[in-house]
Amino acid sequence: MDEASEGLFALKPVTFRYKQEFDPSHKLSFGLIAEEVAKVSADLVSNDKDGKPQTVRYEAVNAMLLNEFLKEHRKNEQQEATIAYLQKQIEALTATVQKVSAQLELSGRTPRTVLNNQ
């Protein structure tokens, strides 16, 4: 699937109510508009006999969502490993700075700035 699922980012979820004849309770529904989905990916819709988008193939959308989730999960794992590595580096650098600071204090010297007036 690789990058095919990136088309999902162009989809716009909507709220809607089915017509009373199809859903007497007239509950609020959540989903996608088949015509808009077809513009993004024709493979994500089922067409009527005239070839017009009729319904969204949500099972295909779900598979694409899973693909995007897995890609993000792998990226997150890599970022966590990088953060752990950087934290160790920061700890090592902090220890080095503290060691050098302690050595400077023990030597009793304070660094001086020399002004060169030529």
MODELLER restraints for C-alpha pairs under 7 A, 6 or more apart:
rsr = mdl.restraints
at = mdl.atoms
rsr.add(forms.Gaussian(group=physical.xy_distance, feature=features.Distance(at['CA:5:A'], at['CA:64:A']), mean=4.88, stdev=0.5))
rsr.add(forms.Gaussian(group=physical.xy_distance, feature=features.Distance(at['CA:5:A'], at['CA:67:A']), mean=6.74, stdev=0.5))
rsr.add(forms.Gaussian(group=physical.xy_distance, feature=features.Distance(at['CA:5:A'], at['CA:68:A']), mean=6.46, stdev=0.5))
rsr.add(forms.Gaussian(group=physical.xy_distance, feature=features.Distance(at['CA:7:A'], at['CA:40:A']), mean=6.30, stdev=0.5))
rsr.add(forms.Gaussian(group=physical.xy_distance, feature=features.Distance(at['CA:10:A'], at['CA:40:A']), mean=6.88, stdev=0.5))
rsr.add(forms.Gaussian(group=physical.xy_distance, feature=features.Distance(at['CA:11:A'], at['CA:37:A']), mean=6.48, stdev=0.5))
rsr.add(forms.Gaussian(group=physical.xy_distance, feature=features.Distance(at['CA:12:A'], at['CA:32:A']), mean=6.69, stdev=0.5))
rsr.add(forms.Gaussian(group=physical.xy_distance, feature=features.Distance(at['CA:13:A'], at['CA:31:A']), mean=5.53, stdev=0.5))
rsr.add(forms.Gaussian(group=physical.xy_distance, feature=features.Distance(at['CA:13:A'], at['CA:32:A']), mean=5.11, stdev=0.5))
rsr.add(forms.Gaussian(group=physical.xy_distance, feature=features.Distance(at['CA:14:A'], at['CA:30:A']), mean=5.81, stdev=0.5))
rsr.add(forms.Gaussian(group=physical.xy_distance, feature=features.Distance(at['CA:14:A'], at['CA:31:A']), mean=5.53, stdev=0.5))
rsr.add(forms.Gaussian(group=physical.xy_distance, feature=features.Distance(at['CA:14:A'], at['CA:32:A']), mean=5.81, stdev=0.5))
rsr.add(forms.Gaussian(group=physical.xy_distance, feature=features.Distance(at['CA:15:A'], at['CA:28:A']), mean=6.66, stdev=0.5))
rsr.add(forms.Gaussian(group=physical.xy_distance, feature=features.Distance(at['CA:15:A'], at['CA:29:A']), mean=5.52, stdev=0.5))
rsr.add(forms.Gaussian(group=physical.xy_distance, feature=features.Distance(at['CA:15:A'], at['CA:30:A']), mean=4.53, stdev=0.5))
rsr.add(forms.Gaussian(group=physical.xy_distance, feature=features.Distance(at['CA:15:A'], at['CA:31:A']), mean=6.42, stdev=0.5))
rsr.add(forms.Gaussian(group=physical.xy_distance, feature=features.Distance(at['CA:16:A'], at['CA:28:A']), mean=5.80, stdev=0.5))
rsr.add(forms.Gaussian(group=physical.xy_distance, feature=features.Distance(at['CA:16:A'], at['CA:29:A']), mean=5.20, stdev=0.5))
rsr.add(forms.Gaussian(group=physical.xy_distance, feature=features.Distance(at['CA:16:A'], at['CA:30:A']), mean=6.33, stdev=0.5))
rsr.add(forms.Gaussian(group=physical.xy_distance, feature=features.Distance(at['CA:17:A'], at['CA:26:A']), mean=5.83, stdev=0.5))
rsr.add(forms.Gaussian(group=physical.xy_distance, feature=features.Distance(at['CA:17:A'], at['CA:27:A']), mean=6.03, stdev=0.5))
rsr.add(forms.Gaussian(group=physical.xy_distance, feature=features.Distance(at['CA:17:A'], at['CA:28:A']), mean=5.09, stdev=0.5))
rsr.add(forms.Gaussian(group=physical.xy_distance, feature=features.Distance(at['CA:17:A'], at['CA:29:A']), mean=5.69, stdev=0.5))
rsr.add(forms.Gaussian(group=physical.xy_distance, feature=features.Distance(at['CA:18:A'], at['CA:26:A']), mean=6.20, stdev=0.5))
rsr.add(forms.Gaussian(group=physical.xy_distance, feature=features.Distance(at['CA:19:A'], at['CA:26:A']), mean=6.98, stdev=0.5))
rsr.add(forms.Gaussian(group=physical.xy_distance, feature=features.Distance(at['CA:20:A'], at['CA:26:A']), mean=5.88, stdev=0.5))
rsr.add(forms.Gaussian(group=physical.xy_distance, feature=features.Distance(at['CA:34:A'], at['CA:45:A']), mean=6.26, stdev=0.5))
rsr.add(forms.Gaussian(group=physical.xy_distance, feature=features.Distance(at['CA:34:A'], at['CA:53:A']), mean=5.67, stdev=0.5))
rsr.add(forms.Gaussian(group=physical.xy_distance, feature=features.Distance(at['CA:34:A'], at['CA:54:A']), mean=6.18, stdev=0.5))
rsr.add(forms.Gaussian(group=physical.xy_distance, feature=features.Distance(at['CA:34:A'], at['CA:55:A']), mean=5.45, stdev=0.5))
rsr.add(forms.Gaussian(group=physical.xy_distance, feature=features.Distance(at['CA:34:A'], at['CA:56:A']), mean=5.23, stdev=0.5))
rsr.add(forms.Gaussian(group=physical.xy_distance, feature=features.Distance(at['CA:35:A'], at['CA:53:A']), mean=5.60, stdev=0.5))
rsr.add(forms.Gaussian(group=physical.xy_distance, feature=features.Distance(at['CA:37:A'], at['CA:44:A']), mean=6.74, stdev=0.5))
rsr.add(forms.Gaussian(group=physical.xy_distance, feature=features.Distance(at['CA:37:A'], at['CA:45:A']), mean=6.96, stdev=0.5))
rsr.add(forms.Gaussian(group=physical.xy_distance, feature=features.Distance(at['CA:38:A'], at['CA:44:A']), mean=6.66, stdev=0.5))
rsr.add(forms.Gaussian(group=physical.xy_distance, feature=features.Distance(at['CA:38:A'], at['CA:45:A']), mean=6.07, stdev=0.5))
rsr.add(forms.Gaussian(group=physical.xy_distance, feature=features.Distance(at['CA:38:A'], at['CA:53:A']), mean=6.64, stdev=0.5))
rsr.add(forms.Gaussian(group=physical.xy_distance, feature=features.Distance(at['CA:44:A'], at['CA:56:A']), mean=5.98, stdev=0.5))
rsr.add(forms.Gaussian(group=physical.xy_distance, feature=features.Distance(at['CA:44:A'], at['CA:57:A']), mean=5.18, stdev=0.5))
rsr.add(forms.Gaussian(group=physical.xy_distance, feature=features.Distance(at['CA:44:A'], at['CA:60:A']), mean=6.20, stdev=0.5))
rsr.add(forms.Gaussian(group=physical.xy_distance, feature=features.Distance(at['CA:44:A'], at['CA:61:A']), mean=6.69, stdev=0.5))
rsr.add(forms.Gaussian(group=physical.xy_distance, feature=features.Distance(at['CA:45:A'], at['CA:53:A']), mean=6.10, stdev=0.5))
rsr.add(forms.Gaussian(group=physical.xy_distance, feature=features.Distance(at['CA:45:A'], at['CA:54:A']), mean=6.96, stdev=0.5))
rsr.add(forms.Gaussian(group=physical.xy_distance, feature=features.Distance(at['CA:45:A'], at['CA:55:A']), mean=5.57, stdev=0.5))
rsr.add(forms.Gaussian(group=physical.xy_distance, feature=features.Distance(at['CA:45:A'], at['CA:56:A']), mean=4.40, stdev=0.5))
rsr.add(forms.Gaussian(group=physical.xy_distance, feature=features.Distance(at['CA:45:A'], at['CA:57:A']), mean=5.10, stdev=0.5))
rsr.add(forms.Gaussian(group=physical.xy_distance, feature=features.Distance(at['CA:46:A'], at['CA:53:A']), mean=5.94, stdev=0.5))
rsr.add(forms.Gaussian(group=physical.xy_distance, feature=features.Distance(at['CA:46:A'], at['CA:54:A']), mean=5.70, stdev=0.5))
rsr.add(forms.Gaussian(group=physical.xy_distance, feature=features.Distance(at['CA:46:A'], at['CA:55:A']), mean=5.30, stdev=0.5))
rsr.add(forms.Gaussian(group=physical.xy_distance, feature=features.Distance(at['CA:46:A'], at['CA:56:A']), mean=6.32, stdev=0.5))
rsr.add(forms.Gaussian(group=physical.xy_distance, feature=features.Distance(at['CA:46:A'], at['CA:57:A']), mean=6.49, stdev=0.5))
rsr.add(forms.Gaussian(group=physical.xy_distance, feature=features.Distance(at['CA:47:A'], at['CA:53:A']), mean=4.30, stdev=0.5))
rsr.add(forms.Gaussian(group=physical.xy_distance, feature=features.Distance(at['CA:47:A'], at['CA:54:A']), mean=4.92, stdev=0.5))
rsr.add(forms.Gaussian(group=physical.xy_distance, feature=features.Distance(at['CA:47:A'], at['CA:55:A']), mean=6.95, stdev=0.5))
rsr.add(forms.Gaussian(group=physical.xy_distance, feature=features.Distance(at['CA:48:A'], at['CA:54:A']), mean=5.55, stdev=0.5))
